[in-house]
């Protein structure tokens, strides 16, 4: 099996999410190594070796250790890392990652955003459902926080979207569970690459609705189901506060593009009571 790990990031991981990135790269490297060992050894020798190996998922999560069925589907795992980080247009980054994955002949694409945190078992847990598009449960980073699960209905060419606040807990959900076309966030998602061979470009065109919402509507046009596995949890780093002080004030005053704004502030302000 050919797997692309995509990095469609505005920026690289920070001090908090960087260790996760390194852990995931180590995990995928070890997973590939074990698929090769299994495919090249006699079955009885592999079974004895596998029993002697330490758990693949060092966090202790048993879901992160491949089963025989997982190994059968993974075969000789090949992995390509496609990095389009530091791109200001995340929708464009997603499109370019898919282009490379298609050119390489990938079977699956797995990506996550740089501000996400999740267990190494996430890949296998999404993979086991064997559906076209499967996303882990994620929440917004801004307040008020809500699940990135939407129900979309279309009438007379107009889309109406609503957030599913009371989503079905701990199950694989799709359209029938939300009362409309399911739209999901793409922040931690596994794709069967056959999806992109059915749907013509664009896939992640950035509109005011968001590139992931747009992708879900493209899937809807071509009758490709999307899923969210609410058993597979993630954490989304909240946006940091900005602190205003004398230093930042003086810094902003020196920015030429803000001169007119400060000149306007300095003018007398008339108020009628």
N, C-alpha and C positions, 0 to 999 in steps of 0.2 A: 504494500500500500504506500502511496505517495501522499505525504502530509505537508502542507505549507503552514508555517506559523507566521502570521502577519502582525506587523507592528504599525498600525495607522495612527501614530501619535503626534499631537501638537509638539510635544517635547518629550525628552527621555524620562525614565523613572527618576523620582527624587530619592532622598535619603530614606524615606519610609517604604516606598514601593520597589526600590532598587533590589533589596535582598530577595523579594518575591521573584523578580525577573531572573536572578541568578539561580534560585532554587528550581524554577520551572525549566530553565535550560539544562540543569543537571538531571532533572527528572526525565525529560524527553530523551536526553542522551543515553541514560541508563535503560529506558524503555526500548529504544532502538537496539541497543547492544543485546538485550535479552531476547528480542525477536530473532536476531541473527543467530544467537546461540541455539535457540530452540529449533530453528529451521535447519541447522547444519549438524545437529547431534542426533544419534539414535534416540527414540522416544524414551526408553528406559533410562538411558544415561542423562537425558534432559530432566526427567522427573526427579532423579536422585540429586542432580545439581541444583535444580530449582528449590528443593526442600532445604538445601544447605545455604542458599543465598539469603542475605538479610532482606527485610521488607523493602520493596521498591519505594514506597511512600514512607519517608522517614518521619512523618508527622504521627504515624501510628494509625492512620485512617485505612481500614481494610479495603475500602472501596477503591483506593488508589493502586491496588495490586491486581495485575491482569489475571483473568480467568482463562481456562483453556479456550472458551469460545472467543474471548477477546483476542487471544493469540492467533486463533484461526483466521479471524477477520483482518488482523493487522498484517499477517504474513511477514515478509521481510520488510520491515518499516524503513522507508526513506523519508528524510526530513529536509526541507528547505526553509531557511529563515529569510523572509522578505521584509526589509525595513524601509518604510517610507515615513519615518518619524521626522519631526521638525518641519512638518508641512502645515501651513496655516489653513489649508482647505482639507478637512478630514474626509469629506466625501470624495474628493479627488484622490486622496491617498488610498482609500478603500478600493476605488476603481482600478488604480494602478497595481495594487496587490493582486486583485482578481485577474488582471491581464497577465501578470507573470505566472500565476498559478495555472491558468489555462494553457499558456505556452509550454509549461513544464509537463503538462499532462497530469496534474494533481488529482487525487481522488477526494481529498478533504482539505478544508481550510479552517483553521482555528485561530481566532485573534481575540485580544483583549486590549482595553484602553489602559494607558499608563497610570491612571489614578484608581485602578481596581485592585482589590485584594481578595484572594480565594484559595481554596485548597488545591494541591496538585492533583487530587482525584477528580477534579472538575472535568478534565478532558475525557477520561474514560466513562464517567457517569453520563455525560452528554452523548458520547459515542454509542453507548449501549442501547439507547432508545432507537437508533437506526431510523431517524426521520430526516427529511431534507434540510430543515433549518431548526436548530435547537439552541435556545438561549438560557443562560442561568438567570436566576432571580436577581434583579438589580433595582436600585432606588436612585432617585435624583440626588444631586449633591447640594442643591439649593433648597432653602426653606420656602414653603412648607414641603417637607420630604414626602414623596409618594412613590409607589411602585411604577416601574417603567413598563406598564401593561395597559394597552389601549384597546377599546372596542370601536371600530370604525364602520359607519353605514353610509351608503351613497344613495342620493336621490336627486334626480334631475341634474346630474353632473356635479352636485355639491357633496363634499365629504363632511360628515359630522363625526367628530372624535370625542370620546370621553375616557377619563382615567378609571381603571377598575381598582377601586380602593379595597374592596373586599374580595380579593382574588381567592380562588380555590387553593387551599394550603396543601403542601407536600404531595403534589401530583403533577403529571405531565398534562398541560392544558393547551387547548387550541381554540378555534373559532366557536365551537358549540359551548365552550365554558364561559365565554364573555359576551355572548349575544350579538355577535357581529364579526367583521373581519378583524383578526388579531393583528395588532401592530406592536412591535417590541423594540427595545433598545438593542443596539449591536455591540454593547460594551464588553460582553464576554459570550461569544457565540461560536458554534460549530456549524459549518456548512458542508453539505454534500456538493461537490463541484458540478454535478449534473444539473443543478439549479441554474448555473450561469451558462450552461450550454443550451438551455431551453429559452431563457429570457434574454432577448437582445439588449444591448446597451441603450440607454444608461441604466445602471443598477442602483447607484447611490448618488443620484443628482441632488445637490444641495439646494433645497428650496426653503422657504420660511418654515416649513413643517419639520425639517430635519431629514438628513440623508437616510437614516435608518427607517423612519416612517415611510419615506418614499419607496424604499426597497420593498417593504411589506406590501404596499399597494401594487407594486410591479408583480410580486408573487401572486397576489390575488387575481390580477388580470390573466395569469397563466395557470391558475388553479393549483398552485404549489402551496401546500399547508406550512404554516409556521407554528412553532411550539415554544412554550416556556416551561422549564422544569422547575417548579417552585420548591422541589426538594434540594436543589443545588443552589446554595447560597453564595452571595458575594457581599463585599463591602465596597462602598464608593466614597472616596476621600472627599470631604466637604471642602468648599472653597474657603480659602483663608481670608481673614479680615484684613482690611487696609487701615493702617494707623496714620492719622494726620498729626503732624507736629511741626516745629519750626524748621527742621531740616527738610522735610518734604515740601513745605510751603516755599522755602527759598529755592528748592530744586525746580518746582513747577514755574516759579516766576522767571526762571532763566530759559524756559522753553519758548522759542520764537513763535511757534504756532499758537501759543496761549496768550500772546501779548494783547490781542484785541479783547479777549475775555476779561483780562485784568483791568484794561483801560475802561471797559464798560462798568465793572464793579466800582471803580474809583469815582464815577460820575455821581452827582447828587441824585438821590432817589426821592421823587415826590409821591406822597400818599395822601389821598383825600379821605377824611373820616366823616 
